Amino acid sequence: MAIKALRLDDIDVATFEWRKSRQRESLLRKFRRFIEESPWDEDLLKYARWTDGFSLAVAAVSALYVFSVGILLIR
């Protein structure tokens, strides 16, 4: 089994390639790519009824929470 000595240039290239392969894409870049490349706005319009219902449910739960806390504070 022959041992091959690496030159300094080979080590730099190998280190660069290793770092490049180990880099992970940041969460902000993933989100940016999702916003720019996916048709999320068209999907949102397609499911407008579900989106409106979910928003109304969140508003109702919020109002119920504020009302119940207000009643407890008045007592």
Rosetta blueprint (number, residue, H / E / L):
1 M L
2 A L
3 I L
4 K L
5 A L
6 L L
7 R L
8 L H
9 D H
10 D H
11 I H
12 D H
13 V H
14 A H
15 T H
16 F H
17 E H
18 W H
19 R H
20 K H
21 S H
22 R H
23 Q L
24 R L
25 E L
26 S L
27 L H
28 L H
29 R H
30 K H
31 F H
32 R H
33 R H
34 F H
35 I H
36 E H
37 E H
38 S L
39 P L
40 W H
41 D H
42 E H
43 D H
44 L H
45 L H
46 K H
47 Y L
48 A H
49 R H
50 W H
51 T H
52 D H
53 G H
54 F H
55 S H
56 L H
57 A H
58 V H
59 A H
60 A H
61 V H
62 S H
63 A H
64 L H
65 Y H
66 V H
67 F H
68 S H
69 V H
70 G H
71 I H
72 L H
73 L H
74 I H
75 R L
